[in-house]
Amino acid sequence: MTSPSPLIAILLVAAFATSVNADWTANGTPISVGTGPELGSIVRPTIVPDGAGGAIVAWTDGTGRARAQRITDQGAIAPGWPADGIALCTGDGLQNYVIAISDGAGGAIVTWLDWRRQPRDIYAQRVLANGTLAWPASGLPISATTPGGVDPEWPRACSDGAGGALIAWDVCCVERKILAVRVLPDGALAPGWTANGTVICDQAVNPILSSVVPDGAGGALIAWSDYRDPPSWQIYATRIGSDAMPAMGWPADGVLLCSAIGDRYNFEGIPDGAGGGLFVSADNRSAGSTGSDLYAAHVSPGGTLPTGWTTAGIAVCTAIG
């Protein structure tokens, strides 16, 4: 956790040639201020655009609740939103590892790990542009496991381009695998998807999810690291359509993006604008105590590596330290 703090602040500066928007506070515009216990120990704030020049910020508060706030392009709390943000879930238990994406209509879809029971679950909430909740006040169950089941971990999400979301996660313990669902704007499960998760990767290779990237056609590129070829953790990705069907040309166990000796971890991805994805990761292929490097990988919408890219990746930064 971060150190206790009475506020979350973001500093967004709008530069216009030689001037700065005067409506924004010089040392940061407050997103949540106050003295209640819910305002201390702010954890993992995440931010998405609201489509109107402002933003929606989500976080876990000092009582372990997921909250959100909308700030306008003028640096003010958006009309209809409480000064200290809105609670996204009334359910019991800690709500952490908050991830937010835009819903494409001025609001946001927020997902989190939920500890209202053991093993933990994954829940989500859609908050509209006016600060009201579109889904159940107790949250929408995304992965509701049975007692004695496996623990979901590290949810990731991206927009489906139609107001909904693709949410993926991995499960640990007895057999590690990667699962995903697509949720429609009204909170319903999209046709073709399996409740509590469609299997994306169930190879006995201990896959660990890292990134979910929209493919621009309602589906997603889902990337992970796994240990199918020791002694290194390698990067694989697959593409799944809006109907939960694997994309044509992609192998069932994923496309190898990086196979160099050494582990890679903490990687993130973005769309390449053509249906594929670009990924960057910390990489420890260099021996000795020089520290990790940064390498990039690229996969096309058809599941191949574009010209000039190989499974060695491309070095972004190899400086010592």
C-alpha positions as CSV (number, residue, x, y, z in Angstrom):
1,M,0.0,0.0,0.0
2,T,1.0,3.6,-0.5
3,S,1.5,5.9,2.5
4,P,-1.8,7.2,4.0
5,S,-2.9,10.4,2.3
6,P,-6.0,12.6,2.7
7,L,-6.4,13.1,-1.1
8,I,-5.7,11.8,-4.5
9,A,-4.4,14.5,-6.9
10,I,-3.6,14.4,-10.5
11,L,-1.7,17.1,-12.3
12,L,-3.0,17.5,-15.8
13,V,-1.7,20.4,-17.8
14,A,-3.3,21.6,-21.0
15,A,-0.7,23.5,-23.0
16,F,-1.8,26.0,-25.6
17,A,1.3,27.4,-27.4
18,T,2.7,29.6,-24.6
19,S,-0.1,29.4,-22.0
20,V,-1.5,26.9,-19.5
21,N,-5.2,26.4,-18.8
22,A,-5.7,28.6,-15.7
23,D,-8.6,26.6,-14.3
24,W,-6.3,23.8,-13.2
25,T,-4.6,24.1,-9.7
26,A,-0.9,24.7,-10.0
27,N,0.1,21.8,-7.8
28,G,-2.6,19.4,-8.9
29,T,-6.4,19.3,-9.0
30,P,-7.9,17.3,-6.0
31,I,-9.8,14.2,-7.1
32,S,-10.8,13.1,-3.5
33,V,-10.4,15.2,-0.4
34,G,-11.7,14.9,3.2
35,T,-11.0,13.4,6.6
36,G,-12.9,10.1,6.6
37,P,-11.2,6.7,6.8
38,E,-12.2,6.0,3.3
39,L,-9.9,8.8,2.1
40,G,-6.6,7.4,3.6
41,S,-4.2,4.9,2.2
42,I,-5.1,5.5,-1.4
43,V,-4.1,2.4,-3.5
44,R,-3.3,2.1,-7.2
45,P,-5.2,5.0,-8.8
46,T,-6.0,4.4,-12.5
47,I,-7.2,6.9,-15.1
48,V,-9.2,6.8,-18.3
49,P,-10.4,9.6,-20.7
50,D,-14.1,10.6,-20.5
51,G,-14.3,11.5,-24.2
52,A,-15.0,15.1,-23.4
53,G,-11.5,16.3,-22.5
54,G,-11.7,15.2,-18.9
55,A,-11.1,11.9,-17.1
56,I,-12.4,9.3,-14.7
57,V,-10.1,8.1,-11.9
58,A,-10.7,4.9,-10.0
59,W,-8.8,3.6,-6.9
60,T,-9.1,1.5,-3.7
61,D,-9.8,3.7,-0.7
62,G,-8.7,3.4,2.9
63,T,-11.5,1.1,3.8
64,G,-10.7,-1.3,0.9
65,R,-13.5,-0.1,-1.3
66,A,-13.3,0.7,-5.0
67,R,-14.2,4.3,-5.8
68,A,-14.2,6.6,-8.8
69,Q,-14.3,10.3,-9.6
70,R,-14.8,12.3,-12.8
71,I,-12.9,15.5,-13.4
72,T,-13.8,17.8,-16.3
73,D,-11.5,19.5,-18.8
74,Q,-11.8,22.6,-16.7
75,G,-10.3,21.0,-13.6
76,A,-13.6,20.7,-11.8
77,I,-15.6,17.8,-10.3
78,A,-18.1,16.8,-13.0
79,P,-21.8,17.6,-12.2
80,G,-23.5,14.9,-10.3
81,W,-20.4,13.4,-8.9
82,P,-19.7,13.6,-5.1
83,A,-16.7,15.6,-3.9
84,D,-15.0,12.5,-2.6
85,G,-16.0,10.2,-5.5
86,I,-18.6,7.5,-5.7
87,A,-18.3,4.0,-4.1
88,L,-18.5,1.4,-6.9
89,C,-19.6,-1.5,-4.8
90,T,-21.5,-2.1,-1.6
91,G,-20.3,-5.7,-1.1
92,D,-18.3,-6.8,1.9
93,G,-14.6,-7.5,1.7
94,L,-11.6,-5.9,0.2
95,Q,-11.8,-4.6,-3.4
96,N,-8.3,-4.2,-4.8
97,Y,-6.2,-4.3,-8.0
98,V,-8.6,-1.9,-9.6
99,I,-8.5,-1.6,-13.4
100,A,-10.5,0.9,-15.4
101,I,-11.3,1.3,-19.1
102,S,-13.5,3.8,-21.0
103,D,-17.1,2.6,-21.9
104,G,-17.0,4.8,-25.0
105,A,-20.0,6.9,-23.7
106,G,-18.3,9.2,-21.1
107,G,-18.3,6.6,-18.4
108,A,-16.0,3.8,-17.3
109,I,-16.0,0.0,-16.7
110,V,-14.0,-0.8,-13.6
111,T,-13.0,-4.3,-12.5
112,W,-11.2,-5.5,-9.4
113,L,-10.2,-8.5,-7.3
114,D,-13.0,-9.0,-4.7
115,W,-12.5,-10.6,-1.3
116,R,-16.1,-10.9,0.0
117,R,-15.5,-14.6,0.2
118,Q,-12.8,-17.2,-0.1
119,P,-11.5,-18.0,-2.6
120,R,-11.6,-14.5,-4.0
121,D,-13.6,-13.5,-7.1
122,I,-13.5,-10.9,-9.8
123,Y,-16.2,-8.2,-10.0
124,A,-16.9,-5.2,-12.2
125,Q,-19.0,-2.1,-12.3
126,R,-20.0,0.4,-15.0
127,V,-20.2,4.0,-13.8
128,L,-22.0,6.3,-16.2
129,A,-20.9,9.8,-17.2
130,N,-23.4,11.4,-14.7
131,G,-22.0,9.4,-11.8
132,T,-24.7,6.8,-11.5
133,L,-24.1,3.0,-11.5
134,A,-25.4,1.0,-14.4
135,W,-24.8,-2.5,-12.8
136,P,-25.8,-4.0,-9.5
137,A,-24.8,-1.9,-6.4
138,S,-23.0,-5.0,-5.1
139,G,-21.0,-5.3,-8.3
140,L,-21.3,-7.5,-11.3
141,P,-19.7,-11.0,-10.8
142,I,-17.2,-11.8,-13.5
143,S,-15.5,-14.8,-12.1
144,A,-17.5,-16.3,-9.2
145,T,-15.7,-19.3,-8.0
146,T,-17.1,-22.0,-5.7
147,P,-15.7,-22.6,-2.2
148,G,-12.5,-24.7,-2.4
149,G,-12.0,-23.6,-6.0
150,V,-9.0,-21.7,-7.5
151,D,-8.1,-18.1,-6.9
152,P,-8.4,-15.7,-9.9
153,E,-5.6,-13.2,-10.2
154,W,-4.6,-10.0,-11.9
155,P,-7.6,-9.0,-14.0
156,R,-6.9,-7.1,-17.2
157,A,-9.5,-5.5,-19.5
158,C,-10.0,-3.6,-22.7
159,S,-12.9,-2.1,-24.6
160,D,-14.9,-4.2,-27.0
161,G,-15.6,-1.1,-29.1
162,A,-19.3,-1.4,-28.5
163,G,-19.7,-0.1,-24.9
164,G,-18.8,-3.3,-23.2
165,A,-15.5,-4.9,-22.1
166,L,-13.3,-8.0,-22.5
167,I,-12.0,-9.0,-19.1
168,A,-9.3,-11.6,-18.7
169,W,-7.5,-13.1,-15.7
170,D,-5.4,-16.1,-14.7
171,V,-6.1,-18.7,-12.0
172,C,-3.6,-20.2,-9.8
173,C,-3.1,-23.1,-7.4
174,V,-3.9,-26.6,-8.7
175,E,-3.8,-25.8,-12.5
176,R,-2.9,-22.4,-13.8
177,K,-4.8,-21.2,-16.8
178,I,-6.0,-18.0,-18.5
179,L,-9.7,-17.2,-18.7
180,A,-11.8,-14.3,-20.2
181,V,-15.3,-13.0,-20.7
182,R,-17.0,-10.3,-22.8
183,V,-19.5,-8.2,-20.9
184,L,-22.1,-6.1,-22.8
185,P,-23.0,-2.5,-21.9
186,D,-26.0,-3.8,-19.8
187,G,-23.9,-6.2,-17.9
188,A,-25.0,-9.3,-19.7
189,L,-22.6,-12.0,-20.9
190,A,-22.0,-11.7,-24.6
191,P,-23.2,-14.6,-26.8
192,G,-20.6,-17.4,-27.2
193,W,-18.8,-16.7,-24.0
194,T,-18.8,-19.0,-21.0
195,A,-19.9,-17.8,-17.6
196,N,-17.0,-17.6,-15.2
197,G,-14.6,-17.5,-18.1
198,T,-13.9,-18.9,-21.5
199,V,-10.5,-20.8,-21.5
200,I,-7.8,-18.9,-23.4
201,C,-4.8,-21.0,-22.4
202,D,-4.9,-24.2,-20.4
203,Q,-1.5,-25.6,-21.4
204,A,0.4,-27.1,-18.5
205,V,2.9,-24.3,-18.7
206,N,2.0,-22.1,-15.8
207,P,0.7,-19.1,-17.9
208,I,0.7,-15.7,-16.2
209,L,-1.5,-13.0,-17.8
210,S,0.1,-9.7,-18.6
211,S,-1.9,-7.7,-21.2
212,V,-5.2,-7.4,-23.0
213,V,-5.3,-5.3,-26.1
214,P,-8.3,-4.5,-28.3
215,D,-8.1,-5.7,-31.9
216,G,-10.4,-3.1,-33.3
217,A,-13.0,-5.6,-34.3
218,G,-14.7,-6.4,-31.0
219,G,-12.2,-9.0,-29.9
220,A,-8.8,-8.8,-28.2
221,L,-5.2,-9.8,-28.2
222,I,-4.3,-11.5,-25.0
223,A,-0.7,-11.9,-24.0
224,W,1.0,-13.8,-21.3
225,S,4.3,-15.3,-20.1
226,D,4.7,-19.0,-19.6
227,Y,7.3,-21.7,-18.9
228,R,6.7,-24.2,-21.6
229,D,10.3,-24.1,-22.8
230,P,12.6,-23.9,-19.7
231,P,14.8,-22.4,-18.5
232,S,13.2,-19.1,-19.6
233,W,9.8,-17.4,-19.2
234,Q,8.7,-16.5,-22.8
235,I,6.0,-14.3,-24.2
236,Y,3.0,-15.7,-26.1
237,A,-0.2,-14.1,-27.4
238,T,-3.5,-15.2,-28.9
239,R,-6.4,-13.3,-30.6
240,I,-10.0,-14.1,-29.7
241,G,-13.0,-12.7,-31.5
242,S,-16.0,-10.9,-30.1
243,D,-17.9,-14.2,-30.2
244,A,-15.2,-16.0,-28.1
245,M,-13.9,-17.9,-31.2
246,P,-10.1,-18.0,-31.8
247,A,-9.1,-15.9,-34.7
248,M,-8.3,-17.7,-37.9
249,G,-4.6,-18.6,-38.3
250,W,-3.7,-18.4,-34.6
251,P,-2.5,-21.6,-33.0
252,A,-4.5,-22.8,-30.0
253,D,-1.6,-22.4,-27.6
254,G,-0.7,-18.9,-28.7
255,V,1.9,-17.3,-31.0
256,L,5.5,-17.1,-29.7
257,L,6.5,-13.4,-29.5
258,C,9.8,-13.7,-27.7
259,S,12.0,-16.8,-27.0
260,A,15.4,-15.3,-26.1
261,I,17.2,-16.9,-23.1
262,G,16.3,-15.1,-19.9
263,D,13.0,-14.2,-18.3
264,R,10.7,-11.4,-19.3
265,Y,8.1,-9.8,-17.0
266,N,6.0,-6.7,-16.3
267,F,5.0,-6.2,-19.9
268,E,2.3,-4.1,-21.3
269,G,0.7,-3.8,-24.8
270,I,-1.1,-1.3,-27.0
271,P,-2.9,-1.7,-30.3
272,D,-0.8,-1.2,-33.4
273,G,-3.7,0.5,-35.2
274,A,-4.1,-2.3,-37.7
275,G,-5.6,-5.1,-35.6
276,G,-2.3,-6.3,-34.1
277,G,-0.4,-5.4,-31.0
278,L,2.9,-4.0,-29.7
279,F,4.3,-5.2,-26.4
280,V,7.2,-4.1,-24.3
281,S,8.7,-6.0,-21.3
282,A,11.4,-5.9,-18.8
283,D,14.0,-8.5,-20.0
284,N,16.9,-10.1,-18.1
285,R,18.6,-11.9,-21.0
286,S,21.8,-9.9,-20.2
287,A,23.9,-11.8,-17.7
288,G,25.5,-10.2,-14.7
289,S,24.4,-7.3,-12.5
290,T,23.7,-4.8,-15.2
291,G,19.9,-4.8,-14.5
292,S,17.0,-5.6,-16.7
293,D,16.6,-4.2,-20.2
294,L,13.6,-3.2,-22.2
295,Y,12.6,-5.2,-25.3
296,A,9.6,-4.9,-27.7
297,A,7.6,-7.4,-29.6
298,H,5.0,-7.1,-32.4
299,V,2.3,-9.4,-33.7
300,S,0.1,-8.9,-36.7
301,P,-3.7,-9.4,-36.7
302,G,-3.1,-12.7,-38.6
303,G,-0.8,-14.1,-35.9
304,T,2.5,-13.6,-37.6
305,L,5.5,-11.4,-36.8
306,P,5.7,-8.4,-39.1
307,T,8.7,-7.9,-41.4
308,G,11.8,-6.9,-39.4
309,W,10.5,-8.5,-36.2
310,T,11.8,-11.8,-34.8
311,T,11.3,-13.8,-31.6
312,A,14.4,-12.2,-30.3
313,G,12.5,-8.9,-29.9
314,I,13.8,-5.5,-30.5
315,A,15.9,-3.6,-27.9
316,V,14.3,-0.5,-26.6
317,C,16.8,0.3,-23.9
318,T,19.9,-1.7,-22.8
319,A,21.6,0.9,-20.7
320,I,23.3,-0.4,-17.6
321,G,21.3,-0.1,-14.4
